[in-house]
Amino acid sequence: MVVDSAKVVRVENRGSGVDFSVVLPSFVNTELITGTKGIRGFRAAEPEEIAAAIVRLIVTPRPVVRVTWQTGVLLGSQKFVPRRVSEAAARLLGGDHLFTDDVDPDQRRAYEQRARGN
């Protein structure tokens, strides 16, 4: 949906001199993912990789950039398969319960407290 929204904004502003891009990262090694396992077989991106992708977009605008390449392949391929297949693959890789199951509450406690403003 984010990509579709960006397409609409891009079309509405064509010719204005303003470029619109979407950066789609995998999990990023920040405190947000502390205590989670991520998607099986996929490494988390480093914040520096996200920053580098943004810099590349400033130099050479593109509609969509996916970080990491593995995430790009996975997300890019979803448009070529039926939704049920895509969702089954997400379940197989553990992507359907990243923040609801298999989370270590002790590891997440500091982040959760700060997010709540405690």
MOPAC internal coordinates of N, CA, C and O (Angstrom, degrees):
PM7 1SCF
backbone

  N    0.0000 0     0.00 0     0.00 0    0    0    0
  C    1.4402 1     0.00 0     0.00 0    1    0    0
  C    1.5232 1   111.63 1     0.00 0    2    1    0
  O    1.2310 1   120.22 1   142.51 1    3    2    1
  N    1.3217 1   117.19 1   -37.49 1    3    2    1
  C    1.4594 1   120.69 1   178.50 1    5    3    2
  C    1.5210 1   109.64 1   -60.03 1    6    5    3
  O    1.2310 1   120.97 1   136.25 1    7    6    5
  N    1.3263 1   115.76 1   -43.75 1    7    6    5
  C    1.4660 1   120.08 1  -179.59 1    9    7    6
  C    1.5186 1   109.87 1   -63.27 1   10    9    7
  O    1.2310 1   119.87 1   137.79 1   11   10    9
  N    1.3295 1   117.85 1   -42.21 1   11   10    9
  C    1.4638 1   121.14 1   178.81 1   13   11   10
  C    1.5207 1   111.42 1   -63.19 1   14   13   11
  O    1.2310 1   120.11 1   138.51 1   15   14   13
  N    1.3380 1   117.40 1   -41.49 1   15   14   13
  C    1.4652 1   120.88 1   178.36 1   17   15   14
  C    1.5190 1   110.50 1   -62.84 1   18   17   15
  O    1.2310 1   120.51 1   138.76 1   19   18   17
  N    1.3268 1   116.62 1   -41.24 1   19   18   17
  C    1.4692 1   120.17 1   178.75 1   21   19   18
  C    1.5204 1   110.88 1   -63.45 1   22   21   19
  O    1.2310 1   120.23 1   143.99 1   23   22   21
  N    1.3335 1   117.17 1   -36.01 1   23   22   21
  C    1.4702 1   120.21 1   178.15 1   25   23   22
  C    1.5233 1   110.19 1   -61.71 1   26   25   23
  O    1.2310 1   120.71 1   136.19 1   27   26   25
  N    1.3209 1   116.25 1   -43.81 1   27   26   25
  C    1.4615 1   120.65 1  -179.35 1   29   27   26
  C    1.5254 1   110.25 1   -62.61 1   30   29   27
  O    1.2310 1   120.30 1   133.90 1   31   30   29
  N    1.3189 1   117.03 1   -46.10 1   31   30   29
  C    1.4665 1   121.22 1   179.81 1   33   31   30
  C    1.5232 1   110.18 1   -62.86 1   34   33   31
  O    1.2310 1   120.65 1   138.96 1   35   34   33
  N    1.3353 1   116.37 1   -41.04 1   35   34   33
  C    1.4667 1   120.69 1   179.12 1   37   35   34
  C    1.5254 1   110.84 1   -61.13 1   38   37   35
  O    1.2310 1   120.50 1   134.93 1   39   38   37
  N    1.3344 1   116.64 1   -45.07 1   39   38   37
  C    1.4648 1   120.90 1  -179.46 1   41   39   38
  C    1.5308 1   110.44 1   -65.13 1   42   41   39
  O    1.2310 1   120.63 1   135.74 1   43   42   41
  N    1.3207 1   116.41 1   -44.26 1   43   42   41
  C    1.4609 1   120.27 1  -178.29 1   45   43   42
  C    1.5269 1   112.29 1   -64.36 1   46   45   43
  O    1.2310 1   120.24 1   153.45 1   47   46   45
  N    1.3356 1   117.14 1   -26.55 1   47   46   45
  C    1.4629 1   120.62 1  -176.48 1   49   47   46
  C    1.5219 1   113.62 1  -108.96 1   50   49   47
  O    1.2310 1   120.58 1  -168.76 1   51   50   49
  N    1.3342 1   116.50 1    11.24 1   51   50   49
  C    1.4669 1   120.36 1   178.84 1   53   51   50
  C    1.5208 1   109.88 1   -56.37 1   54   53   51
  O    1.2310 1   121.25 1   -44.87 1   55   54   53
  N    1.3164 1   115.21 1   135.13 1   55   54   53
  C    1.4550 1   120.44 1   179.39 1   57   55   54
  C    1.5169 1   113.95 1    85.95 1   58   57   55
  O    1.2310 1   120.06 1   177.16 1   59   58   57
  N    1.3303 1   117.48 1    -2.84 1   59   58   57
  C    1.4709 1   120.36 1  -178.46 1   61   59   58
  C    1.5290 1   112.40 1   -83.96 1   62   61   59
  O    1.2310 1   120.80 1   167.43 1   63   62   61
  N    1.3498 1   116.07 1   -12.57 1   63   62   61
  C    1.4607 1   119.31 1  -176.09 1   65   63   62
  C    1.5159 1   113.12 1    88.57 1   66   65   63
  O    1.2310 1   120.57 1  -178.97 1   67   66   65
  N    1.3304 1   116.51 1     1.03 1   67   66   65
  C    1.4586 1   120.97 1   179.07 1   69   67   66
  C    1.5271 1   108.73 1  -107.20 1   70   69   67
  O    1.2310 1   120.50 1   -50.87 1   71   70   69
  N    1.3273 1   116.64 1   129.13 1   71   70   69
  C    1.4641 1   121.42 1   177.02 1   73   71   70
  C    1.5203 1   109.76 1   -99.90 1   74   73   71
  O    1.2310 1   120.64 1   -35.13 1   75   74   73
  N    1.3159 1   116.38 1   144.87 1   75   74   73
  C    1.4569 1   122.13 1   177.46 1   77   75   74
  C    1.5149 1   108.69 1  -121.26 1   78   77   75
  O    1.2310 1   120.95 1   -49.38 1   79   78   77
  N    1.3059 1   115.79 1   130.62 1   79   78   77
  C    1.4607 1   121.77 1   179.92 1   81   79   78
  C    1.5217 1   109.37 1  -133.70 1   82   81   79
  O    1.2310 1   121.15 1   -23.08 1   83   82   81
  N    1.3187 1   115.40 1   156.92 1   83   82   81
  C    1.4563 1   122.19 1   176.23 1   85   83   82
  C    1.5204 1   107.78 1  -121.23 1   86   85   83
  O    1.2310 1   120.64 1   -50.42 1   87   86   85
  N    1.3263 1   116.39 1   129.58 1   87   86   85
  C    1.4605 1   121.71 1   174.44 1   89   87   86
  C    1.5205 1   106.60 1  -104.38 1   90   89   87
  O    1.2310 1   120.85 1   -59.10 1   91   90   89
  N    1.3405 1   115.98 1   120.90 1   91   90   89
  C    1.4597 1   121.78 1  -179.66 1   93   91   90
  C    1.5270 1   109.12 1  -112.25 1   94   93   91
  O    1.2310 1   120.54 1   -84.71 1   95   94   93
  N    1.3213 1   116.57 1    95.29 1   95   94   93
  C    1.4689 1   118.63 1  -179.17 1   97   95   94
  C    1.5187 1   111.15 1   -86.21 1   98   97   95
  O    1.2310 1   121.83 1   -21.89 1   99   98   97
  N    1.3170 1   114.11 1   158.11 1   99   98   97
  C    1.4536 1   119.26 1   166.74 1  101   99   98
  C    1.5219 1   105.44 1   -76.08 1  102  101   99
  O    1.2310 1   120.19 1    14.48 1  103  102  101
  N    1.3069 1   117.25 1  -165.52 1  103  102  101
  C    1.4621 1   118.98 1   169.68 1  105  103  102
  C    1.5190 1   106.90 1   -54.98 1  106  105  103
  O    1.2310 1   120.48 1   -34.94 1  107  106  105
  N    1.3132 1   116.69 1   145.06 1  107  106  105
  C    1.4606 1   121.65 1   179.61 1  109  107  106
  C    1.5217 1   107.87 1  -117.90 1  110  109  107
  O    1.2310 1   120.76 1   -44.38 1  111  110  109
  N    1.3134 1   116.15 1   135.62 1  111  110  109
  C    1.4640 1   121.04 1  -178.89 1  113  111  110
  C    1.5259 1   111.09 1   -67.86 1  114  113  111
  O    1.2310 1   121.38 1  -102.52 1  115  114  113
  N    1.3215 1   114.96 1    77.48 1  115  114  113
  C    1.4585 1   122.71 1   173.33 1  117  115  114
  C    1.5216 1   106.52 1  -130.15 1  118  117  115
  O    1.2310 1   120.51 1    -2.65 1  119  118  117
  N    1.2926 1   116.63 1   177.35 1  119  118  117
  C    1.4578 1   120.04 1  -178.55 1  121  119  118
  C    1.5315 1   112.26 1   -65.07 1  122  121  119
  O    1.2310 1   120.08 1   158.93 1  123  122  121
  N    1.3109 1   117.44 1   -21.07 1  123  122  121
  C    1.4653 1   121.12 1   179.56 1  125  123  122
  C    1.5287 1   111.67 1   -55.36 1  126  125  123
  O    1.2310 1   119.51 1   144.99 1  127  126  125
  N    1.3245 1   118.55 1   -35.01 1  127  126  125
  C    1.4697 1   120.07 1  -176.40 1  129  127  126
  C    1.5276 1   113.27 1   -97.05 1  130  129  127
  O    1.2310 1   119.76 1  -174.54 1  131  130  129
  N    1.3306 1   118.06 1     5.46 1  131  130  129
  C    1.4616 1   121.06 1   178.66 1  133  131  130
  C    1.5241 1   110.07 1   -54.94 1  134  133  131
  O    1.2310 1   120.98 1   -49.29 1  135  134  133
  N    1.3111 1   115.72 1   130.71 1  135  134  133
  C    1.4582 1   121.24 1   177.61 1  137  135  134
  C    1.5149 1   114.85 1    85.66 1  138  137  135
  O    1.2310 1   120.01 1   179.55 1  139  138  137
  N    1.3292 1   117.58 1    -0.45 1  139  138  137
  C    1.4611 1   120.84 1   176.83 1  141  139  138
  C    1.5213 1   108.85 1  -105.47 1  142  141  139
  O    1.2310 1   120.93 1   -17.18 1  143  142  141
  N    1.3127 1   115.83 1   162.82 1  143  142  141
  C    1.4647 1   119.79 1  -178.08 1  145  143  142
  C    1.5197 1   113.55 1   -99.96 1  146  145  143
  O    1.2310 1   119.86 1   164.32 1  147  146  145
  N    1.3098 1   117.88 1   -15.68 1  147  146  145
  C    1.4597 1   120.00 1  -177.62 1  149  147  146
  C    1.5181 1   111.68 1    75.58 1  150  149  147
  O    1.2310 1   121.08 1     7.50 1  151  150  149
  N    1.3101 1   115.55 1  -172.50 1  151  150  149
  C    1.4589 1   121.13 1  -178.91 1  153  151  150
  C    1.5247 1   108.47 1   -87.77 1  154  153  151
  O    1.2310 1   121.06 1   -50.29 1  155  154  153
  N    1.3183 1   115.57 1   129.71 1  155  154  153
  C    1.4686 1   120.85 1  -178.94 1  157  155  154
  C    1.5201 1   112.05 1   -52.38 1  158  157  155
  O    1.2310 1   121.12 1   -51.81 1  159  158  157
  N    1.3431 1   115.46 1   128.19 1  159  158  157
  C    1.4518 1   120.49 1   175.68 1  161  159  158
  C    1.5204 1   114.88 1    84.23 1  162  161  159
  O    1.2310 1   120.03 1   178.57 1  163  162  161
  N    1.3232 1   117.54 1    -1.43 1  163  162  161
  C    1.4569 1   121.60 1  -178.89 1  165  163  162
  C    1.5187 1   109.44 1  -116.94 1  166  165  163
  O    1.2310 1   120.90 1   -49.51 1  167  166  165
  N    1.3166 1   115.89 1   130.49 1  167  166  165
  C    1.4590 1   118.59 1   178.63 1  169  167  166
  C    1.5229 1   109.41 1   -85.02 1  170  169  167
  O    1.2310 1   121.33 1   -26.86 1  171  170  169
  N    1.2997 1   115.06 1   153.14 1  171  170  169
  C    1.4644 1   120.04 1   175.39 1  173  171  170
  C    1.5260 1   108.89 1   -77.52 1  174  173  171
  O    1.2310 1   120.96 1   -33.46 1  175  174  173
  N    1.3029 1   115.77 1   146.54 1  175  174  173
  C    1.4644 1   120.98 1   176.37 1  177  175  174
  C    1.5188 1   109.19 1   -76.80 1  178  177  175
  O    1.2310 1   121.21 1   -25.97 1  179  178  177
  N    1.2975 1   115.28 1   154.03 1  179  178  177
  C    1.4654 1   121.05 1   174.16 1  181  179  178
  C    1.5265 1   108.15 1   -91.26 1  182  181  179
  O    1.2310 1   119.56 1   -32.36 1  183  182  181
  N    1.3304 1   118.45 1   147.64 1  183  182  181
  C    1.4732 1   120.03 1   178.17 1  185  183  182
  C    1.5233 1   112.64 1   -53.16 1  186  185  183
  O    1.2310 1   120.53 1   144.62 1  187  186  185
  N    1.3267 1   116.59 1   -35.38 1  187  186  185
  C    1.4617 1   120.34 1   179.70 1  189  187  186
  C    1.5324 1   111.80 1   -63.62 1  190  189  187
  O    1.2310 1   120.28 1   148.80 1  191  190  189
  N    1.3313 1   117.06 1   -31.20 1  191  190  189
  C    1.4662 1   120.09 1   177.68 1  193  191  190
  C    1.5300 1   111.04 1   -68.11 1  194  193  191
  O    1.2310 1   121.03 1   142.08 1  195  194  193
  N    1.3208 1   115.64 1   -37.92 1  195  194  193
  C    1.4644 1   120.08 1   178.47 1  197  195  194
  C    1.5295 1   109.18 1   -66.88 1  198  197  195
  O    1.2310 1   120.76 1   135.23 1  199  198  197
  N    1.3398 1   116.16 1   -44.77 1  199  198  197
  C    1.4649 1   120.59 1   178.49 1  201  199  198
  C    1.5276 1   110.70 1   -60.33 1  202  201  199
  O    1.2310 1   120.25 1   136.57 1  203  202  201
  N    1.3272 1   117.12 1   -43.43 1  203  202  201
  C    1.4704 1   120.88 1   179.93 1  205  203  202
  C    1.5297 1   110.56 1   -63.48 1  206  205  203
  O    1.2310 1   120.18 1   141.79 1  207  206  205
  N    1.3239 1   117.27 1   -38.21 1  207  206  205
  C    1.4720 1   120.63 1   178.19 1  209  207  206
  C    1.5254 1   110.54 1   -63.38 1  210  209  207
  O    1.2310 1   120.50 1   140.35 1  211  210  209
  N    1.3228 1   116.65 1   -39.65 1  211  210  209
  C    1.4636 1   120.49 1   179.15 1  213  211  210
  C    1.5264 1   110.54 1   -66.45 1  214  213  211
  O    1.2310 1   120.48 1   137.46 1  215  214  213
  N    1.3258 1   116.69 1   -42.54 1  215  214  213
  C    1.4683 1   120.09 1   177.60 1  217  215  214
  C    1.5259 1   109.90 1   -60.60 1  218  217  215
  O    1.2310 1   120.14 1   136.57 1  219  218  217
  N    1.3432 1   117.34 1   -43.43 1  219  218  217
  C    1.4758 1   120.21 1   178.71 1  221  219  218
  C    1.5250 1   110.97 1   -61.32 1  222  221  219
  O    1.2310 1   120.44 1   144.16 1  223  222  221
  N    1.3414 1   116.76 1   -35.84 1  223  222  221
  C    1.4699 1   120.17 1   178.26 1  225  223  222
  C    1.5192 1   111.76 1   -66.70 1  226  225  223
  O    1.2310 1   120.38 1   145.16 1  227  226  225
  N    1.3150 1   116.87 1   -34.84 1  227  226  225
  C    1.4623 1   119.73 1   178.44 1  229  227  226
  C    1.5226 1   109.58 1   -66.51 1  230  229  227
  O    1.2310 1   120.80 1   139.07 1  231  230  229
  N    1.3281 1   116.08 1   -40.93 1  231  230  229
  C    1.4658 1   120.91 1  -179.60 1  233  231  230
  C    1.5241 1   110.81 1   -72.74 1  234  233  231
  O    1.2310 1   120.75 1   133.82 1  235  234  233
  N    1.3303 1   116.18 1   -46.18 1  235  234  233
  C    1.4597 1   121.89 1  -177.62 1  237  235  234
  C    1.5306 1   108.70 1  -132.56 1  238  237  235
  O    1.2310 1   119.90 1   -88.53 1  239  238  237
  N    1.3204 1   117.79 1    91.47 1  239  238  237
  C    1.4661 1   120.67 1  -177.82 1  241  239  238
  C    1.5325 1   112.28 1   -59.45 1  242  241  239
  O    1.2310 1   121.28 1   -40.96 1  243  242  241
  N    1.3140 1   115.15 1   139.04 1  243  242  241
  C    1.4630 1   123.72 1   174.19 1  245  243  242
  C    1.5191 1   107.42 1  -139.13 1  246  245  243
  O    1.2310 1   119.78 1   -25.24 1  247  246  245
  N    1.3117 1   118.03 1   154.76 1  247  246  245
  C    1.4623 1   119.44 1  -179.75 1  249  247  246
  C    1.5294 1   113.81 1   -65.20 1  250  249  247
  O    1.2310 1   120.54 1   137.14 1  251  250  249
  N    1.3377 1   116.58 1   -42.86 1  251  250  249
  C    1.4671 1   120.41 1  -175.06 1  253  251  250
  C    1.5202 1   109.54 1  -140.44 1  254  253  251
  O    1.2310 1   121.26 1   -42.94 1  255  254  253
  N    1.3310 1   115.20 1   137.06 1  255  254  253
  C    1.4616 1   121.12 1   173.60 1  257  255  254
  C    1.5168 1   107.12 1  -130.02 1  258  257  255
  O    1.2310 1   121.17 1   -50.27 1  259  258  257
  N    1.3189 1   115.37 1   129.73 1  259  258  257
  C    1.4611 1   121.31 1   177.98 1  261  259  258
  C    1.5236 1   108.85 1  -109.95 1  262  261  259
  O    1.2310 1   120.81 1   -46.99 1  263  262  261
  N    1.3196 1   116.06 1   133.01 1  263  262  261
  C    1.4623 1   121.81 1   179.34 1  265  263  262
  C    1.5208 1   106.07 1  -126.08 1  266  265  263
  O    1.2310 1   119.12 1   -62.33 1  267  266  265
  N    1.2053 1   119.28 1   117.67 1  267  266  265
  C    1.4343 1   143.71 1    15.65 1  269  267  266
  C    1.5376 1   110.41 1   -92.93 1  270  269  267
  O    1.2310 1   120.29 1    -6.67 1  271  270  269
  N    1.3256 1   117.04 1   173.33 1  271  270  269
  C    1.4682 1   119.05 1   179.93 1  273  271  270
  C    1.5152 1   110.39 1   -62.81 1  274  273  271
  O    1.2310 1   119.63 1   146.53 1  275  274  273
  N    1.3415 1   118.31 1   -33.47 1  275  274  273
  C    1.4712 1   120.83 1   178.13 1  277  275  274
  C    1.5261 1   109.92 1   -61.67 1  278  277  275
  O    1.2310 1   120.97 1   135.90 1  279  278  277
  N    1.3193 1   115.76 1   -44.10 1  279  278  277
  C    1.4565 1   120.12 1   178.50 1  281  279  278
  C    1.5217 1   109.95 1   -63.15 1  282  281  279
  O    1.2310 1   120.97 1   140.07 1  283  282  281
  N    1.3232 1   115.75 1   -39.93 1  283  282  281
  C    1.4592 1   119.93 1   178.44 1  285  283  282
  C    1.5137 1   112.60 1   -59.29 1  286  285  283
  O    1.2310 1   120.82 1   136.17 1  287  286  285
  N    1.3208 1   116.04 1   -43.83 1  287  286  285
  C    1.4661 1   120.39 1   178.39 1  289  287  286
  C    1.5284 1   110.13 1   -63.39 1  290  289  287
  O    1.2310 1   120.88 1   133.15 1  291  290  289
  N    1.3296 1   115.92 1   -46.85 1  291  290  289
  C    1.4666 1   120.24 1  -178.52 1  293  291  290
  C    1.5289 1   110.93 1   -62.43 1  294  293  291
  O    1.2310 1   120.49 1   128.64 1  295  294  293
  N    1.3233 1   116.66 1   -51.36 1  295  294  293
  C    1.4709 1   119.55 1  -178.07 1  297  295  294
  C    1.5214 1   112.00 1   -68.38 1  298  297  295
  O    1.2310 1   120.42 1   140.11 1  299  298  297
  N    1.3174 1   116.80 1   -39.89 1  299  298  297
  C    1.4554 1   120.16 1   179.87 1  301  299  298
  C    1.5126 1   113.10 1   -64.41 1  302  301  299
  O    1.2310 1   120.52 1   145.44 1  303  302  301
  N    1.3244 1   116.61 1   -34.56 1  303  302  301
  C    1.4645 1   120.11 1  -178.26 1  305  303  302
  C    1.5214 1   112.57 1   -74.81 1  306  305  303
  O    1.2310 1   119.91 1   160.75 1  307  306  305
  N    1.3204 1   117.78 1   -19.25 1  307  306  305
  C    1.4626 1   120.44 1  -177.20 1  309  307  306
  C    1.5200 1   113.16 1   -60.67 1  310  309  307
  O    1.2310 1   120.26 1   151.21 1  311  310  309
  N    1.3253 1   117.10 1   -28.79 1  311  310  309
  C    1.4624 1   118.55 1  -178.59 1  313  311  310
  C    1.5239 1   112.68 1   -74.27 1  314  313  311
  O    1.2310 1   120.36 1   170.08 1  315  314  313
  N    1.3403 1   116.91 1    -9.92 1  315  314  313
  C    1.4603 1   120.65 1  -178.56 1  317  315  314
  C    1.5301 1   113.47 1  -102.37 1  318  317  315
  O    1.2310 1   120.33 1   178.11 1  319  318  317
  N    1.3190 1   116.98 1    -1.89 1  319  318  317
  C    1.4672 1   120.26 1  -178.97 1  321  319  318
  C    1.5222 1   109.25 1  -124.30 1  322  321  319
  O    1.2310 1   120.45 1   -25.67 1  323  322  321
  N    1.3205 1   116.74 1   154.33 1  323  322  321
  C    1.4678 1   119.18 1   177.01 1  325  323  322
  C    1.5304 1   110.83 1   -60.87 1  326  325  323
  O    1.2310 1   120.90 1   -29.27 1  327  326  325
  N    1.3067 1   115.88 1   150.73 1  327  326  325
  C    1.4600 1   122.04 1  -178.51 1  329  327  326
  C    1.5239 1   111.76 1   -53.98 1  330  329  327
  O    1.2310 1   119.94 1   139.16 1  331  330  329
  N    1.3172 1   117.72 1   -40.84 1  331  330  329
  C    1.4716 1   120.93 1  -179.19 1  333  331  330
  C    1.5361 1   111.27 1   -61.14 1  334  333  331
  O    1.2310 1   120.69 1   142.68 1  335  334  333
  N    1.3300 1   116.29 1   -37.32 1  335  334  333
  C    1.4652 1   120.32 1   178.32 1  337  335  334
  C    1.5222 1   109.71 1   -68.31 1  338  337  335
  O    1.2310 1   120.64 1   136.12 1  339  338  337
  N    1.3168 1   116.38 1   -43.88 1  339  338  337
  C    1.4594 1   121.61 1   178.92 1  341  339  338
  C    1.5290 1   110.89 1   -60.76 1  342  341  339
  O    1.2310 1   120.53 1   135.99 1  343  342  341
  N    1.3199 1   116.59 1   -44.01 1  343  342  341
  C    1.4602 1   120.72 1   179.60 1  345  343  342
  C    1.5252 1   111.47 1   -67.92 1  346  345  343
  O    1.2310 1   120.09 1   143.64 1  347  346  345
  N    1.3227 1   117.44 1   -36.36 1  347  346  345
  C    1.4703 1   120.49 1   176.69 1  349  347  346
  C    1.5239 1   110.70 1   -64.40 1  350  349  347
  O    1.2310 1   120.62 1   139.47 1  351  350  349
  N    1.3275 1   116.43 1   -40.53 1  351  350  349
  C    1.4659 1   120.44 1   177.41 1  353  351  350
  C    1.5236 1   110.44 1   -63.49 1  354  353  351
  O    1.2310 1   120.31 1   138.88 1  355  354  353
  N    1.3159 1   117.01 1   -41.12 1  355  354  353
  C    1.4715 1   120.77 1   178.19 1  357  355  354
  C    1.5184 1   110.41 1   -61.30 1  358  357  355
  O    1.2310 1   120.18 1   138.02 1  359  358  357
  N    1.3340 1   117.26 1   -41.98 1  359  358  357
  C    1.4730 1   120.29 1   177.87 1  361  359  358
  C    1.5201 1   111.23 1   -63.87 1  362  361  359
  O    1.2310 1   120.55 1   137.25 1  363  362  361
  N    1.3267 1   116.55 1   -42.75 1  363  362  361
  C    1.4716 1   120.89 1   179.18 1  365  363  362
  C    1.5289 1   112.27 1   -60.00 1  366  365  363
  O    1.2310 1   120.77 1   142.51 1  367  366  365
  N    1.3294 1   116.13 1   -37.49 1  367  366  365
  C    1.4580 1   121.35 1  -178.14 1  369  367  366
  C    1.5256 1   112.86 1   -87.02 1  370  369  367
  O    1.2310 1   120.65 1   177.05 1  371  370  369
  N    1.3359 1   116.37 1    -2.95 1  371  370  369
  C    1.4556 1   119.83 1   180.00 1  373  371  370
  C    1.5178 1   113.15 1    84.15 1  374  373  371
  O    1.2310 1   120.18 1  -167.19 1  375  374  373
  N    1.3128 1   117.27 1    12.81 1  375  374  373
  C    1.4545 1   121.00 1  -177.31 1  377  375  374
  C    1.5089 1   114.95 1   -79.65 1  378  377  375
  O    1.2310 1   119.96 1   176.66 1  379  378  377
  N    1.3247 1   117.69 1    -3.34 1  379  378  377
  C    1.4563 1   119.91 1  -178.58 1  381  379  378
  C    1.5246 1   112.97 1   -92.73 1  382  381  379
  O    1.2310 1   120.24 1   178.67 1  383  382  381
  N    1.3262 1   117.14 1    -1.33 1  383  382  381
  C    1.4707 1   119.08 1  -178.21 1  385  383  382
  C    1.5337 1   112.27 1  -148.14 1  386  385  383
  O    1.2310 1   121.03 1  -140.90 1  387  386  385
  N    1.3063 1   115.64 1    39.10 1  387  386  385
  C    1.4673 1   120.65 1  -174.77 1  389  387  386
  C    1.5218 1   113.25 1   -61.22 1  390  389  387
  O    1.2310 1   119.93 1   144.29 1  391  390  389
  N    1.3296 1   117.73 1   -35.71 1  391  390  389
  C    1.4577 1   120.40 1  -177.44 1  393  391  390
  C    1.5198 1   112.59 1  -115.09 1  394  393  391
  O    1.2310 1   120.09 1  -170.69 1  395  394  393
  N    1.3302 1   117.44 1     9.31 1  395  394  393
  C    1.4625 1   119.19 1  -178.80 1  397  395  394
  C    1.5259 1   113.07 1  -116.29 1  398  397  395
  O    1.2310 1   119.68 1   147.41 1  399  398  397
  N    1.3094 1   118.21 1   -32.59 1  399  398  397
  C    1.4709 1   122.38 1   178.58 1  401  399  398
  C    1.5250 1   108.04 1  -121.93 1  402  401  399
  O    1.2310 1   120.76 1   -13.50 1  403  402  401
  N    1.3008 1   116.14 1   166.50 1  403  402  401
  C    1.4706 1   121.03 1   174.79 1  405  403  402
  C    1.5228 1   112.63 1    53.08 1  406  405  403
  O    1.2310 1   120.38 1  -146.11 1  407  406  405
  N    1.3196 1   116.88 1    33.89 1  407  406  405
  C    1.4594 1   121.60 1   178.20 1  409  407  406
  C    1.5125 1   108.00 1  -108.16 1  410  409  407
  O    1.2310 1   120.35 1   -46.10 1  411  410  409
  N    1.3166 1   116.95 1   133.90 1  411  410  409
  C    1.4569 1   121.97 1   178.51 1  413  411  410
  C    1.5295 1   108.34 1   -88.70 1  414  413  411
  O    1.2310 1   119.94 1   -76.80 1  415  414  413
  N    1.3415 1   117.71 1   103.20 1  415  414  413
  C    1.4654 1   120.26 1  -175.31 1  417  415  414
  C    1.5290 1   112.92 1   -62.98 1  418  417  415
  O    1.2310 1   120.20 1   149.23 1  419  418  417
  N    1.3246 1   117.22 1   -30.77 1  419  418  417
  C    1.4641 1   119.46 1   179.12 1  421  419  418
  C    1.5268 1   110.80 1   -65.61 1  422  421  419
  O    1.2310 1   120.51 1   138.51 1  423  422  421
  N    1.3284 1   116.64 1   -41.49 1  423  422  421
  C    1.4556 1   119.95 1   178.86 1  425  423  422
  C    1.5322 1   112.02 1   -69.24 1  426  425  423
  O    1.2310 1   120.06 1   149.74 1  427  426  425
  N    1.3291 1   117.49 1   -30.26 1  427  426  425
  C    1.4715 1   121.45 1  -176.77 1  429  427  426
  C    1.5198 1   113.14 1   -86.94 1  430  429  427
  O    1.2310 1   119.80 1   167.47 1  431  430  429
  N    1.3196 1   117.99 1   -12.53 1  431  430  429
  C    1.4701 1   121.93 1  -170.88 1  433  431  430
  C    1.5376 1   113.10 1   -52.82 1  434  433  431
  O    1.2310 1   119.63 1   130.10 1  435  434  433
  N    1.3274 1   118.31 1   -49.90 1  435  434  433
  C    1.4766 1   121.26 1  -177.45 1  437  435  434
  C    1.5267 1   110.53 1   -61.22 1  438  437  435
  O    1.2310 1   120.35 1   136.41 1  439  438  437
  N    1.3164 1   116.94 1   -43.59 1  439  438  437
  C    1.4635 1   119.72 1   179.03 1  441  439  438
  C    1.5214 1   111.16 1   -63.69 1  442  441  439
  O    1.2310 1   120.69 1   133.19 1  443  442  441
  N    1.3323 1   116.28 1   -46.81 1  443  442  441
  C    1.4695 1   120.44 1  -178.38 1  445  443  442
  C    1.5237 1   111.11 1   -61.19 1  446  445  443
  O    1.2310 1   120.13 1   138.87 1  447  446  445
  N    1.3203 1   117.35 1   -41.13 1  447  446  445
  C    1.4643 1   120.31 1   179.56 1  449  447  446
  C    1.5267 1   110.70 1   -64.85 1  450  449  447
  O    1.2310 1   120.04 1   136.18 1  451  450  449
  N    1.3046 1   117.54 1   -43.82 1  451  450  449
  C    1.4560 1   120.24 1   179.88 1  453  451  450
  C    1.5385 1   110.53 1   -66.44 1  454  453  451
  O    1.2310 1   120.15 1   141.72 1  455  454  453
  N    1.3258 1   117.32 1   -38.28 1  455  454  453
  C    1.4629 1   120.89 1   179.12 1  457  455  454
  C    1.5307 1   110.82 1   -64.18 1  458  457  455
  O    1.2310 1   120.34 1   147.44 1  459  458  457
  N    1.3258 1   116.95 1   -32.56 1  459  458  457
  C    1.4644 1   120.87 1   177.91 1  461  459  458
  C    1.5231 1   112.79 1   -81.57 1  462  461  459
  O    1.2310 1   120.81 1   171.26 1  463  462  461
  N    1.3396 1   116.07 1    -8.74 1  463  462  461
  C    1.4568 1   119.54 1  -179.75 1  465  463  462
  C    1.5128 1   113.79 1    85.85 1  466  465  463
  O    1.2310 1   120.57 1  -163.92 1  467  466  465
  N    1.3302 1   116.51 1    16.08 1  467  466  465
  C    1.4835 1   120.20 1  -179.92 1  469  467  466
  C    1.5023 1   111.35 1   -84.98 1  470  469  467
  O    1.2310 1   120.10 1   180.00 1  471  470  469

